[in-house]
Amino acid sequence: MQSLLIKNARNIITMDNKRSRIPSGSIYIEGQEIKAMGVDLPYETAERVIDARNKIIYPGLINTHHHLYQTFTRNIPFAQDVELFDWLLTLYDIWRHLRPEDVYLSAMVGIGELLKSGCTTTSDHFYVFPDGVSDQLIDEEIRAASELGIRFFPTRGSMSLGRSKGGLPPDEVVQTEDSILRDTRRLIETYHDPSKFAMVKVGVAPCSPFSVSRDLLRESAHLARSYRVRMHTHLAETKNEEDYCLEKLGLRPLDFMEETGWIGNDVWYAHGIWFNKDEISKMGSCGCGVAHCPSSNMKLSSGTFPIIEMLKAGVKVGLGVDGSASNDASSMLLELKIMNLLHKLQHGPTALRAEDCLHIATRGSSKVLGWEDGIGSLEVGKAADMFMVDASRLEFAGALFDDATLPIVTGTAQVDMTIVGGKVVVQDGRLVHTNEEQLARRANEAAFRMVEIAAKHTKIDYRKMRATAVWIGR
């Protein structure tokens, strides 16, 4: 079992129950587990020793909602200035041309960005399975996560209600319900690890009320609970979704979830903007969680998440970057700053402090994922998941008055080191396990190919983008 000693840190921000800080602290790790923390530890050597002088150490950030496959469709001009439904309709025509290698490369890029921004655990919601392409696409994401070294919580998404049946997505990206349930079982049985130091856990995640049937929701809930895995879906993201549910289903979104078994302490929703007070109270009493995705909600003009009401009601709240196509980045540190500023504007300057935001992105997110026994804080017995920033960097000059909030209030997008399970995966701001320049080139080639193929099959003339884009090899 490999040992690691991190010594003489400027400060350790633990995010334990007391939000303790350990100036001049050290951490001793064996395997994935933190064995000791404090000042003047009785450990002088280990298989690897890191001198953390001038470094501030934080618990790894935990991303509770993402769509890694969307990394190749960010900054698409036709999807920049529209609301959710039009955004989806535009991008479905590109996503329908996804291939396994695209999924792998997009996951490599998205996960790489996350790791470089201090994220050590990410969930993912994959729900687009183009007709005629292998349905083993989440396997490609798991391969990427394993190579880069992040702790991964993929959720097997699904869409069964295409346009011919009254749903929003095109028929080319939906699947039969039997195939969805069969592949969900395969993924759980192949990859899910229930242990507290697991590198992969799997969840069940039908996409949304406007893309799946009642039957699929009920069967998915039954399947998830039979395997004791968690459940995830989009809910109450936009007013259009609420109107759709009332018109097509005769119920508000949360009532529809309750009718189909999608409420409880093993469930978390993405977005949750348009819940009313009674619904928020119900969610708090039954233990539901919500992934707050501020950048995406702002970009798509979806609304502002009622975070203060949620927290007061006891709803578990975590942070999510959402898909890159509705964020244009996968930076958890940037998301933290945006969350902090958004809710100062919405609720007043003291409603949600920067350290509260850090707590939501660590402890809060771990509760949303049902993983608080292993991750979310730096404590003896928990996983050695952390990131470090060098306090001597130029962008921190004049800001060294509160170590706990330094990278949030300054808006830094990149960390100096990230450690997952006691293994260094980002060093000196660069990924350890891949060549970033080669990866970027392969990713750009794949992204341009997808858009060019889409241009041949849609009314939107994506080819016009060639006039302003700098294409690979030109």
C-alpha positions as CSV (number, residue, x, y, z in Angstrom):
1,M,0.0,0.0,0.0
2,Q,1.7,3.2,-1.2
3,S,2.2,5.9,1.4
4,L,2.3,9.7,0.8
5,L,3.4,12.4,3.2
6,I,2.3,16.0,2.5
7,K,4.1,18.3,4.9
8,N,4.4,21.9,6.0
9,A,1.4,23.3,4.1
10,R,0.6,27.0,4.5
11,N,-2.9,25.9,5.5
12,I,-5.2,22.9,5.3
13,I,-8.9,23.8,4.9
14,T,-10.6,20.7,6.1
15,M,-14.4,21.4,5.7
16,D,-15.0,19.1,8.6
17,N,-18.0,19.7,10.9
18,K,-16.2,22.6,12.6
19,R,-14.7,23.9,9.3
20,S,-11.3,23.5,10.9
21,R,-8.1,24.9,9.5
22,I,-4.6,23.6,10.1
23,P,-1.9,26.2,9.5
24,S,1.5,24.6,8.9
25,G,-0.2,21.3,8.8
26,S,0.7,17.9,7.3
27,I,-1.2,14.9,6.0
28,Y,-0.1,11.3,6.1
29,I,-1.8,8.9,3.6
30,E,-1.7,5.2,3.1
31,G,-3.3,3.9,-0.1
32,Q,-6.5,6.0,-0.6
33,E,-7.0,6.8,3.1
34,I,-5.9,9.7,5.2
35,K,-4.3,8.2,8.3
36,A,-3.1,11.3,10.2
37,M,-3.5,15.1,10.0
38,G,-2.0,17.9,12.0
39,V,1.1,19.7,13.0
40,D,4.4,17.9,13.8
41,L,3.1,14.5,12.7
42,P,5.2,11.5,13.9
43,Y,6.0,10.6,10.2
44,E,9.2,11.8,8.6
45,T,9.3,9.6,5.5
46,A,6.9,7.9,3.1
47,E,7.2,6.4,-0.4
48,R,6.5,9.9,-1.7
49,V,7.0,13.1,0.2
50,I,5.5,16.4,-1.1
51,D,6.8,19.7,0.4
52,A,3.6,21.8,0.5
53,R,5.3,25.0,1.7
54,N,3.3,28.1,0.6
55,K,0.5,25.7,-0.6
56,I,-3.1,25.9,0.6
57,I,-4.8,22.5,0.6
58,Y,-8.6,22.1,0.1
59,P,-10.9,19.0,-0.1
60,G,-11.5,17.9,-3.6
61,L,-14.5,19.5,-5.3
62,I,-17.4,17.3,-6.2
63,N,-19.4,17.8,-9.4
64,T,-23.0,16.6,-9.1
65,H,-24.2,17.1,-12.6
66,H,-22.4,17.0,-16.0
67,H,-22.8,15.8,-19.6
68,L,-19.3,15.1,-20.7
69,Y,-20.3,14.2,-24.3
70,Q,-21.3,17.8,-24.8
71,T,-17.7,19.0,-24.6
72,F,-17.5,19.0,-28.4
73,T,-20.5,21.3,-28.8
74,R,-19.6,24.3,-26.8
75,N,-19.4,27.8,-28.3
76,I,-21.7,26.7,-31.2
77,P,-23.0,30.1,-32.5
78,F,-26.5,28.8,-33.2
79,A,-26.9,27.6,-29.6
80,Q,-25.4,30.6,-27.8
81,D,-28.5,32.8,-27.4
82,V,-31.5,30.6,-27.0
83,E,-33.5,29.0,-24.2
84,L,-33.5,25.3,-23.3
85,F,-35.9,23.7,-25.7
86,D,-34.5,25.5,-28.8
87,W,-31.0,24.8,-27.5
88,L,-31.8,21.1,-27.3
89,L,-33.4,21.0,-30.8
90,T,-30.3,22.7,-32.3
91,L,-27.8,20.4,-30.6
92,Y,-29.6,17.1,-31.0
93,D,-28.8,17.3,-34.7
94,I,-25.1,17.3,-33.9
95,W,-25.2,14.8,-31.0
96,R,-27.0,12.2,-33.2
97,H,-23.6,11.8,-35.0
98,L,-21.6,10.9,-31.8
99,R,-19.4,7.9,-32.1
100,P,-17.6,5.9,-29.4
101,E,-14.3,7.7,-30.0
102,D,-16.0,11.0,-29.7
103,V,-17.4,10.0,-26.4
104,Y,-14.0,8.9,-25.1
105,L,-12.2,12.1,-26.3
106,S,-14.9,14.4,-25.0
107,A,-14.8,12.7,-21.6
108,M,-11.0,13.1,-21.6
109,V,-11.2,16.8,-22.3
110,G,-14.1,17.4,-19.8
111,I,-12.5,15.4,-17.0
112,G,-9.2,17.0,-17.7
113,E,-10.7,20.4,-17.2
114,L,-12.4,19.3,-14.0
115,L,-9.2,17.9,-12.5
116,K,-7.3,21.0,-13.4
117,S,-9.9,23.1,-11.5
118,G,-9.7,21.0,-8.3
119,C,-12.5,18.5,-8.9
120,T,-11.7,15.0,-7.7
121,T,-15.1,13.4,-8.1
122,T,-17.6,13.9,-10.9
123,S,-20.9,12.5,-11.8
124,D,-22.1,12.3,-15.4
125,H,-25.5,12.1,-17.0
126,F,-25.2,10.4,-20.4
127,Y,-28.5,10.0,-22.3
128,V,-27.9,10.3,-26.0
129,F,-27.5,7.0,-27.8
130,P,-27.6,7.5,-31.5
131,D,-29.4,4.9,-33.6
132,G,-27.0,2.4,-35.2
133,V,-24.2,3.2,-32.8
134,S,-23.0,0.9,-30.0
135,D,-24.9,1.5,-26.7
136,Q,-21.7,0.9,-24.8
137,L,-20.8,4.5,-24.8
138,I,-20.7,5.1,-21.1
139,D,-18.0,2.5,-21.1
140,E,-15.9,5.0,-23.1
141,E,-16.4,7.6,-20.4
142,I,-15.4,5.1,-17.7
143,R,-12.3,4.3,-19.7
144,A,-11.4,8.0,-19.8
145,A,-12.0,8.5,-16.1
146,S,-9.8,5.5,-15.3
147,E,-7.0,6.8,-17.4
148,L,-7.0,10.3,-15.9
149,G,-7.6,9.1,-12.4
150,I,-10.8,10.9,-11.3
151,R,-13.4,9.4,-9.0
152,F,-16.4,8.8,-11.3
153,F,-20.1,8.5,-10.8
154,P,-21.7,7.9,-14.3
155,T,-25.5,7.7,-14.5
156,R,-27.1,5.7,-17.2
157,G,-29.4,8.2,-18.9
158,S,-32.1,7.4,-21.3
159,M,-34.7,8.8,-23.7
160,S,-37.6,6.6,-25.0
161,L,-40.1,9.3,-26.0
162,G,-39.1,10.6,-29.5
163,R,-40.9,13.2,-31.5
164,S,-43.2,10.6,-33.2
165,K,-44.6,9.9,-29.7
166,G,-44.9,13.4,-28.5
167,G,-41.5,13.9,-27.0
168,L,-38.9,16.5,-27.7
169,P,-35.8,14.5,-28.9
170,P,-35.6,13.2,-32.5
171,D,-36.4,9.5,-32.9
172,E,-32.8,8.9,-34.0
173,V,-31.4,9.4,-30.4
174,V,-34.0,7.5,-28.4
175,Q,-34.0,3.8,-27.5
176,T,-36.6,1.1,-26.7
177,E,-37.3,0.7,-23.0
178,D,-36.2,-2.9,-23.0
179,S,-32.8,-2.0,-24.4
180,I,-32.4,0.8,-21.9
181,L,-33.2,-1.3,-18.9
182,R,-31.0,-4.2,-20.1
183,D,-28.0,-1.9,-20.6
184,T,-28.6,-0.2,-17.3
185,R,-28.4,-3.6,-15.5
186,R,-25.2,-4.4,-17.5
187,L,-23.5,-1.2,-16.4
188,I,-24.4,-1.6,-12.7
189,E,-23.3,-5.3,-12.7
190,T,-20.1,-4.5,-14.5
191,Y,-18.9,-1.3,-12.9
192,H,-20.7,-0.3,-9.7
193,D,-18.7,-0.4,-6.5
194,P,-20.6,0.4,-3.3
195,S,-17.5,0.8,-1.1
196,K,-16.6,4.2,0.3
197,F,-13.3,4.4,-1.6
198,A,-14.8,3.3,-4.9
199,M,-13.4,4.8,-8.1
200,V,-16.7,4.1,-10.0
201,K,-20.3,4.1,-8.8
202,V,-23.2,3.9,-11.2
203,G,-26.6,5.5,-11.1
204,V,-29.9,5.3,-13.0
205,A,-31.0,8.5,-14.8
206,P,-33.9,8.8,-17.3
207,C,-33.4,12.2,-18.9
208,S,-36.4,14.3,-18.2
209,P,-40.2,14.3,-18.0
210,F,-40.4,15.3,-21.7
211,S,-38.3,12.5,-23.0
212,V,-39.3,9.4,-21.2
213,S,-42.6,7.6,-20.5
214,R,-44.3,6.9,-17.2
215,D,-43.5,3.2,-17.6
216,L,-39.8,3.8,-18.0
217,L,-39.7,6.0,-15.0
218,R,-41.4,3.4,-12.8
219,E,-39.3,0.5,-14.2
220,S,-36.1,2.6,-13.8
221,A,-36.9,3.4,-10.1
222,H,-37.6,-0.3,-9.4
223,L,-34.4,-1.4,-11.1
224,A,-32.3,1.2,-9.2
225,R,-33.7,0.2,-5.8
226,S,-33.3,-3.4,-6.5
227,Y,-29.6,-2.8,-7.0
228,R,-29.4,-0.1,-4.2
229,V,-28.0,2.5,-6.5
230,R,-28.9,6.2,-6.7
231,M,-31.4,7.9,-9.0
232,H,-30.9,11.1,-11.0
233,T,-32.9,13.2,-13.5
234,H,-33.5,16.7,-14.8
235,L,-36.4,18.4,-13.1
236,A,-38.0,21.9,-12.8
237,E,-35.3,23.5,-14.9
238,T,-37.5,25.8,-16.9
239,K,-41.0,27.2,-16.9
240,N,-41.5,25.6,-20.3
241,E,-41.0,22.2,-18.7
242,E,-43.6,23.0,-16.0
243,D,-46.1,24.0,-18.7
244,Y,-45.3,20.9,-20.7
245,C,-46.0,18.6,-17.7
246,L,-49.2,20.4,-16.9
247,E,-50.5,20.2,-20.5
248,K,-49.2,16.7,-21.4
249,L,-49.2,14.9,-18.1
250,G,-51.8,16.7,-16.0
251,L,-49.3,17.1,-13.2
252,R,-46.6,19.5,-12.0
253,P,-43.1,18.0,-12.4
254,L,-42.6,17.0,-8.8
255,D,-46.0,15.4,-8.6
256,F,-45.2,13.4,-11.7
257,M,-41.9,12.2,-10.1
258,E,-43.8,11.2,-6.9
259,E,-46.4,9.3,-8.9
260,T,-43.6,7.3,-10.7
261,G,-41.5,6.6,-7.6
262,W,-38.9,9.3,-8.2
263,I,-38.8,10.9,-4.8
264,G,-36.8,9.9,-1.7
265,N,-33.4,10.1,-0.1
266,D,-31.8,8.1,-2.9
267,V,-32.9,10.7,-5.5
268,W,-31.2,13.8,-6.8
269,Y,-32.5,16.2,-9.4
270,A,-30.6,18.6,-11.7
271,H,-31.5,22.3,-11.6
272,G,-34.7,22.5,-9.5
273,I,-35.4,26.1,-10.2
274,W,-39.2,26.1,-10.5
275,F,-40.3,24.3,-7.3
276,N,-42.9,26.0,-5.1
277,K,-42.6,26.3,-1.3
278,D,-44.7,23.2,-0.6
279,E,-42.6,21.2,-3.0
280,I,-39.3,22.4,-1.5
281,S,-40.6,21.5,2.0
282,K,-41.6,18.0,0.7
283,M,-38.2,17.5,-0.8
284,G,-36.5,18.5,2.4
285,S,-38.6,16.1,4.5
286,C,-38.0,13.1,2.2
287,G,-34.3,13.7,1.7
288,C,-34.1,14.6,-2.0
289,G,-31.0,16.3,-3.3
290,V,-30.5,18.9,-6.0
291,A,-27.5,19.7,-8.2
292,H,-27.2,23.5,-8.5
293,C,-25.8,24.6,-11.9
294,P,-25.6,28.4,-11.9
295,S,-23.7,29.1,-15.1
296,S,-26.0,26.9,-17.2
297,N,-29.1,28.3,-15.6
298,M,-27.9,31.9,-16.3
299,K,-26.8,31.1,-19.9
300,L,-30.1,29.5,-20.9
301,S,-32.1,32.1,-19.0
302,S,-33.8,29.3,-17.0
303,G,-34.1,31.2,-13.8
304,T,-32.3,31.4,-10.4
305,F,-32.1,28.4,-8.1
306,P,-33.9,29.2,-4.7
307,I,-30.9,28.1,-2.7
308,I,-31.7,29.8,0.5
309,E,-35.2,28.3,0.7
310,M,-33.7,24.9,-0.2
311,L,-31.1,24.9,2.5
312,K,-33.6,26.1,5.1
313,A,-35.9,23.3,4.2
314,G,-33.2,20.7,4.6
315,V,-32.8,19.9,0.9
316,K,-29.4,18.4,0.1
317,V,-27.7,20.8,-2.3
318,G,-24.5,20.2,-4.3
319,L,-22.8,22.1,-7.1
320,G,-22.7,21.1,-10.8
321,V,-21.1,22.6,-13.9
322,D,-23.7,21.0,-16.2
323,G,-22.7,20.1,-19.7
324,S,-20.1,22.1,-21.4
325,A,-22.5,23.1,-24.2
326,S,-24.6,25.0,-21.6
327,N,-21.6,26.4,-19.7
328,D,-18.8,26.5,-22.2
329,A,-16.4,25.3,-19.5
330,S,-15.9,22.6,-17.0
331,S,-14.3,24.6,-14.2
332,M,-15.5,23.9,-10.7
333,L,-13.6,26.9,-9.3
334,L,-15.2,29.2,-11.8
335,E,-18.6,27.7,-11.0
336,L,-18.0,28.4,-7.3
337,K,-17.3,32.1,-8.0
338,I,-20.3,32.4,-10.2
339,M,-22.5,30.8,-7.5
340,N,-21.2,33.1,-4.9
341,L,-21.8,36.2,-6.9
342,L,-25.2,35.1,-8.3
343,H,-26.7,34.6,-4.8
344,K,-25.2,37.8,-3.4
345,L,-27.1,39.6,-6.2
346,Q,-30.2,37.6,-5.6
347,H,-30.3,37.3,-1.8
348,G,-28.0,40.0,-0.4
349,P,-24.3,40.2,0.4
350,T,-24.3,37.9,3.5
351,A,-26.9,35.3,2.5
352,L,-24.3,32.8,1.0
353,R,-20.6,33.5,1.9
354,A,-17.8,32.2,-0.2
355,E,-16.9,29.6,2.4
356,D,-20.6,28.4,2.4
357,C,-20.2,27.9,-1.4
358,L,-17.1,25.8,-0.8
359,H,-19.0,23.7,1.8
360,I,-21.8,23.1,-0.8
361,A,-19.3,22.0,-3.4
362,T,-17.6,19.5,-1.0
363,R,-19.8,18.4,1.9
364,G,-23.0,19.3,0.2
365,S,-22.2,17.5,-3.0
366,S,-21.0,14.4,-1.1
367,K,-24.4,14.2,0.6
368,V,-26.2,14.6,-2.7
369,L,-24.3,11.7,-4.1
370,G,-24.8,9.6,-0.9
371,W,-21.0,9.4,-0.5
372,E,-20.4,11.4,2.7
373,D,-18.7,8.5,4.4
374,G,-15.8,8.6,2.0
375,I,-15.4,12.0,0.4
376,G,-16.2,15.7,0.9
377,S,-13.8,16.7,3.6
378,L,-10.2,16.2,4.7
379,E,-10.4,14.0,7.8
380,V,-8.8,10.9,9.2
381,G,-10.5,7.9,7.7
382,K,-11.7,9.7,4.5
383,A,-10.3,9.5,1.0
384,A,-7.2,11.5,0.2
385,D,-8.9,13.7,-2.4
386,M,-7.6,17.2,-2.4
387,F,-6.3,20.1,-4.4
388,M,-3.6,22.7,-3.7
389,V,-3.0,26.3,-4.8
390,D,0.3,28.0,-4.5
391,A,-0.2,31.2,-2.4
392,S,2.8,32.8,-3.9
393,R,1.2,33.1,-7.4
394,L,0.9,36.6,-8.8
395,E,-2.9,36.4,-9.0
396,F,-3.1,35.9,-5.3
397,A,-0.9,38.9,-4.3
398,G,-2.8,41.2,-2.0
399,A,-5.5,38.6,-1.3
400,L,-3.9,36.4,1.4
401,F,-6.3,37.4,4.1
402,D,-8.6,34.4,4.1
403,D,-7.1,31.1,2.9
404,A,-10.4,29.3,2.9
405,T,-11.9,31.5,0.2
406,L,-8.8,32.5,-1.7
407,P,-9.4,30.6,-5.0
408,I,-13.1,31.4,-5.0
409,V,-13.1,35.2,-4.5
410,T,-10.1,35.7,-6.9
411,G,-11.7,33.5,-9.6
412,T,-8.7,31.4,-10.4
413,A,-9.6,28.7,-12.9
414,Q,-6.7,26.4,-12.3
415,V,-5.0,24.7,-9.4
416,D,-1.4,23.7,-9.0
417,M,-1.9,20.1,-7.8
418,T,-4.8,17.7,-7.6
419,I,-4.7,14.4,-5.7
420,V,-7.3,11.6,-6.0
421,G,-7.1,8.7,-3.7
422,G,-3.6,9.5,-2.7
423,K,-2.4,9.7,-6.3
424,V,-1.2,12.9,-8.0
425,V,-3.2,13.5,-11.1
426,V,-2.4,17.2,-11.7
427,Q,1.1,18.5,-11.1
428,D,2.3,22.1,-11.7
429,G,-1.1,22.8,-13.3
430,R,-0.9,20.0,-15.9
431,L,-2.5,16.6,-16.2
432,V,-0.1,13.8,-15.3
433,H,-1.6,11.0,-17.4
434,T,-2.0,12.5,-20.8
435,N,-0.4,14.8,-23.3
436,E,-2.7,17.9,-23.3
437,E,-1.6,19.2,-26.6
438,Q,-2.1,15.9,-28.5
439,L,-5.5,15.4,-26.7
440,A,-6.7,18.9,-27.7
441,R,-5.8,18.3,-31.4
442,R,-7.6,15.0,-31.5
443,A,-10.6,16.5,-29.8
444,N,-10.8,19.5,-32.1
445,E,-10.6,17.2,-35.2
446,A,-13.5,15.1,-33.8
447,A,-15.6,18.1,-32.9
448,F,-15.3,19.7,-36.4
449,R,-16.1,16.3,-38.0
450,M,-19.3,16.0,-36.0
451,V,-20.4,19.5,-37.0
452,E,-19.6,19.0,-40.7
453,I,-21.6,15.7,-40.7
454,A,-24.5,17.5,-39.1
455,A,-24.4,20.2,-41.7
456,K,-25.3,17.6,-44.3
457,H,-28.4,16.4,-42.4
458,T,-30.0,19.5,-41.0
459,K,-31.7,22.7,-42.1
460,I,-29.2,24.7,-40.0
461,D,-26.2,25.7,-42.1
462,Y,-23.4,24.8,-39.7
463,R,-21.0,25.2,-42.6
464,K,-21.2,29.0,-42.3
465,M,-19.1,28.6,-39.1
466,R,-16.2,27.7,-41.4
467,A,-16.0,31.4,-42.4
468,T,-15.0,32.4,-38.9
469,A,-13.4,29.3,-37.4
470,V,-9.7,28.5,-37.5
471,W,-9.8,24.9,-38.6
472,I,-7.3,22.3,-37.6
473,G,-4.4,22.0,-40.1
474,R,-5.1,25.5,-41.7
